Amino acid sequence: MEEIRRLALLVEYEGTRYHGFQYQEGVSSVQGELEEALYRLTGERRRIKGAGRTDAGVHARGQVVAFDTWATYSPAVFANALNHYLPEDISVREAREVPLDFDPRRWAFSREYRYQILNSAAPSPLLRGFVHLVRRPLDLMAMQEAAQLLEGERDFAPFAGRLPAGRSGTRRKMYRCSVGGGADLIALTMVANGFLPQQVRRTAGALLEVGLGRLSLQEFTVLAGCGVPGAACKALPPEGLFLVRVSYPDLCFSAGDAEDVWQHMALAAGAK
């Protein structure tokens, strides 16, 4: 007798033409495309759960989703067959069978985001959909010093956009917040137990002001600790943002991490 199963997928996508990950009536979404591919494969209408709700235009290298199914295909067959039905800007990198109570959002102990800045006098046609262009030189040391101030547990309300109804908590634990890179390709990397709406893009906006000399380290410190929701009001555009990785205590995907993508982009931008 067949039994219901739960599968987890490691998903990569270019978010340029989508109104975000989450399904929305009447507009294109990553979740909608995944659910349609699943229906075409199994004949089942299933609601997929995601680890994070990336905004319109945001990309992912390591989004994790889960769904239930009666289908008996192996995880490898699921991955290959779903890719047959998915558009070219969405890919299932790996599939794993997981316990029936697995929740991709609640079971995650950390998430990693990366915001990419091209610091160049000239734009890059190859990277334009994946970076935010800044033409003026940036003080990376000042940006890194400011970024490290955000590590640890604190109230991140100043870097939050509007919270969904029913959610008010703004304390998060930041395991890593760093600015680095080489030549003209710069990345803000943030790893935390959870993120608030627009938190990475607003943090990147404030750190950019530090790098441009418009905001001193002392002023950044005051801003970060003020407790005023949305005080960091400048959110950088979505195209530079990637969901890199979601980590779990008992689930490890064997597919490679995002460093290969970073290296290819660095080479394309002329970084050494």
KAKA-V469502 format. One record per residue. N is the residue number from 1. PHI is phi in whole degrees, -180 to 180 (* if undefined). PSI is psi in whole degrees, -180 to 180 (none if undefined). BURIAL is b if it has 16 or more other ideal C-beta (glycine too) atoms within 10 Angstrom, else e. Layout:
{{N:PHI:PSI:BURIAL} {N:PHI:PSI:BURIAL}}
This chain:
{{1:*:131:e} {2:-70:146:e} {3:-123:152:e} {4:-67:144:e} {5:-129:160:b} {6:-123:130:b} {7:-118:146:b} {8:-112:138:b} {9:-118:140:b} {10:-95:118:b} {11:-121:137:b} {12:-117:140:b} {13:-156:151:b} {14:-94:120:b} {15:-87:5:b} {16:-53:-46:e} {17:-99:12:e} {18:-112:151:b} {19:-87:38:b} {20:102:177:b} {21:-73:-46:b} {22:-68:141:e} {23:-61:134:b} {24:-137:135:e} {25:-63:128:e} {26:85:-2:e} {27:-132:161:e} {28:-78:139:e} {29:-145:156:b} {30:-65:-44:b} {31:-59:-42:b} {32:-61:-42:b} {33:-66:-41:b} {34:-65:-42:b} {35:-68:-35:b} {36:-68:-41:e} {37:-64:-40:b} {38:-64:-40:b} {39:-65:-43:e} {40:-66:-29:e} {41:-81:-46:b} {42:-109:-18:b} {43:79:6:e} {44:-103:137:e} {45:-93:106:e} {46:-123:142:e} {47:-90:124:e} {48:-91:140:b} {49:-104:136:b} {50:-112:158:b} {51:-75:-26:b} {52:-154:149:b} {53:-102:83:b} {54:-66:145:b} {55:-76:172:b} {56:-56:132:b} {57:84:-8:b} {58:-85:143:b} {59:-101:168:b} {60:-145:139:b} {61:-105:-27:b} {62:-137:41:b} {63:-68:143:b} {64:-121:130:b} {65:-129:161:b} {66:-142:152:b} {67:-156:160:b} {68:-101:150:e} {69:-156:152:b} {70:-93:-11:e} {71:-64:145:b} {72:-101:8:e} {73:-59:148:b} {74:-69:159:e} {75:-56:-39:b} {76:-65:-40:e} {77:-66:-41:e} {78:-56:-48:b} {79:-61:-48:b} {80:-66:-43:e} {81:-70:-39:b} {82:-63:-39:b} {83:-64:-28:e} {84:-64:-36:e} {85:-93:-17:e} {86:-81:153:b} {87:-68:167:e} {88:-66:-20:e} {89:-93:10:e} {90:-134:136:b} {91:-142:138:b} {92:-90:112:b} {93:-81:-30:b} {94:-164:154:b} {95:-130:143:b} {96:-138:143:b} {97:-81:137:e} {98:-133:165:b} {99:-60:154:e} {100:-64:-21:e} {101:-96:6:e} {102:-62:130:b} {103:-124:115:e} {104:-63:-24:b} {105:-88:-50:b} {106:-75:-29:e} {107:-83:-13:b} {108:-70:135:b} {109:-101:-15:e} {110:-158:157:e} {111:-132:144:b} {112:-121:127:b} {113:-119:152:b} {114:-134:131:b} {115:-112:126:b} {116:-108:133:b} {117:-122:130:b} {118:-96:109:b} {119:-97:87:b} {120:-149:147:b} {121:-70:-24:e} {122:-115:142:e} {123:-72:163:e} {124:-114:113:b} {125:-59:-33:e} {126:-73:-30:e} {127:-107:1:b} {128:-59:-28:e} {129:-88:3:e} {130:-132:6:b} {131:-143:161:b} {132:-104:123:b} {133:-83:128:b} {134:-127:118:b} {135:-85:-30:e} {136:-79:146:e} {137:-60:145:e} {138:-114:146:b} {139:-90:94:e} {140:-68:-33:e} {141:-65:-42:e} {142:-66:-40:b} {143:-64:-42:b} {144:-66:-40:b} {145:-64:-42:e} {146:-68:-42:b} {147:-60:-41:b} {148:-66:-21:e} {149:-65:-20:e} {150:-89:-5:b} {151:-73:146:b} {152:104:-176:e} {153:-91:130:e} {154:-163:175:b} {155:-88:117:b} {156:-100:21:b} {157:-54:-40:b} {158:-59:-23:b} {159:-104:14:b} {160:-102:144:b} {161:-83:-166:b} {162:-65:130:e} {163:-81:147:e} {164:-61:155:e} {165:-57:134:e} {166:90:-5:e} {167:-114:127:e} {168:-131:-20:e} {169:-69:132:e} {170:-125:11:b} {171:-86:133:e} {172:-140:160:b} {173:-108:116:e} {174:-95:111:b} {175:-78:-34:b} {176:-152:136:e} {177:-144:111:b} {178:-145:154:e} {179:-121:128:b} {180:-159:-170:e} {181:136:-172:b} {182:-143:156:e} {183:51:-119:e} {184:-109:7:b} {185:-107:115:b} {186:-118:145:b} {187:-134:136:b} {188:-97:121:b} {189:-112:129:b} {190:-131:128:b} {191:-125:124:b} {192:-149:169:b} {193:-76:-11:e} {194:-179:161:b} {195:-132:149:b} {196:-91:162:b} {197:-55:130:b} {198:63:12:b} {199:-60:-44:b} {200:-69:-44:b} {201:-67:-35:b} {202:-74:-38:b} {203:-63:-44:b} {204:-61:-38:b} {205:-64:-42:b} {206:-69:-41:b} {207:-67:-33:b} {208:-63:-40:b} {209:-62:-36:b} {210:-65:-46:b} {211:-63:-29:b} {212:-87:-4:e} {213:81:12:e} {214:-89:-16:e} {215:-135:123:b} {216:-77:165:e} {217:-61:-40:e} {218:-65:-43:e} {219:-65:-38:e} {220:-64:-42:b} {221:-61:-43:e} {222:-64:-44:e} {223:-60:-47:b} {224:-64:-29:b} {225:-102:6:e} {226:-75:-22:e} {227:76:2:e} {228:-84:119:e} {229:-58:129:b} {230:74:16:b} {231:-61:-35:b} {232:-83:89:b} {233:-85:-12:e} {234:-94:107:e} {235:-99:123:b} {236:-68:159:b} {237:-60:157:e} {238:-73:-23:b} {239:-64:-20:b} {240:-85:-2:b} {241:-102:135:b} {242:-129:136:b} {243:-85:110:b} {244:-86:-45:b} {245:-158:143:b} {246:-122:128:b} {247:-111:144:b} {248:-132:153:b} {249:-64:-38:e} {250:-126:22:e} {251:-136:120:b} {252:-132:118:e} {253:-83:143:b} {254:-86:-14:e} {255:-61:147:e} {256:-62:158:e} {257:-83:-168:e} {258:-84:-3:b} {259:-64:-30:e} {260:-65:-39:e} {261:-66:-43:b} {262:-59:-44:b} {263:-65:-41:e} {264:-64:-41:e} {265:-68:-38:b} {266:-63:-42:b} {267:-65:-41:e} {268:-63:-32:e} {269:-87:-4:b} {270:89:15:e} {271:-76:152:b} {272:-116:none:e}}
